[in-house]
Amino acid sequence: MEQTQTSSMKEKTIKVLKIVGQVFYYLLIVIILTFSIITIAAREVDKIPNLFGRGFLAVQTDSMSGPNKDSFDAGDLIYVKLLSDKGREKLEVGDVVTYFDKTIKALNTHRIVEINGTGDEMTVVTQGDKEGLGRDRERLADEMLAIYTGKTRGLGNFISFLNTRLGFGLVIVLPVLALFIFQSVRVYLLYKEKKTATEAIDIEAERERIRQEILEEMAEKEKKDK
């Protein structure tokens, strides 16, 4: 009795683990696919990949490496919030902001070290946290696209790889294809199993019918013999 209960518990545990594993796998695919779609949708060099005003950027250089809590390194993934006009007016010295740097023709994220003027004439000066870096040129506050909100260390390398053809193929296309094949095989096996069970029931029903016919014939024969 105890062995039966133990076996039943093991089967339930395995079933639960399988369900949890499948849910986790599907969730992971959805998250990665979402990142990819958002990134692909913002292919322009001056656009920040975002969803409902919340964006992310893979850090390419170490210009913001430093001792501050909101410093970050090359290979990190940083999260930003897109700025509105009101948001730009509230910028302060110490904020980390993202803007399009026409000199390097790419998005750049540095810390505000100086603010001058107000309103439409408001300008900001930024600088990287890395020791030895000079200040960036003065820019209009209107050029500030987003403000830093957080980071995940090392994830930027993965996102950068994901944006390559090889990365997209290995991380997105291949798993989705494998999942499709797996589910197709699973459905086929379930169908085959159900069909086999149905055929077995039909065979058993046919045997029972033949058995009944034989019994009826034997009963009829006994009556005639009497």
C-alpha positions, 0 to 999 in steps of 0.5 A: 500500500505504501509503495503504491502511494509513493509511486503515485506521489512520484508520478504527481511530482513529475507531472507538476515539474513537467508543467512548470518546466513547460510554462517557464520555457514558454514564458522565456520564449515570449520574453525573448521574442518580445525583446527581439520584436521591440528591438527590430521595430526600432532599427533607426540609430536614433530610436530607443527600443521601448514598450509603453515608454519604457526602453532598454539599451545594450551598453557598448562601451565602458564610458560609464564605468565608475563607483556610483550606484547608477554607473554601469559597464560595457555588456550591461543592459540598462533600462530607461524611461522616455522623456516628455517635455515636462520630464526634461524640465525636471532634469537635475544634475546627477541624472543619467540621460540618453541622447543621440550623439551626432558625432558618433552617430549613435545613442549615448548615455551619460551623466548630467554635470551641468544645467544652464537656462530654463524652458526652451533655452535650457541646456545640459552638459554631460560626462561619462563616469569613467575616470579621465573622461572629459565633458561632452559638448553642451546640448539642448535639453530637448535633445535628451531622449530618456532617463536611466532607471536601472540595469541588469549586469551582463545581459546587454551582451546577450541582447546584442547577440540576439540582434545578430542573424546567428543569435536570432536564429539560435535563440528564437527560430531554432527553439520555436521550430523545435517546440513546434516539432515536439508539439506536432509529434506529441499530438500525433502520438496522442492521436495514435494512442487514442486511435489504438485504444479505440480500435482495441475497444472495437475489437473487444466489442466485436469479440463480445458480439461473436461470443454472444452469437456463439452462446445463442447458437449453442443455446438454440442447439441444446433446445433442439436436441431436447 
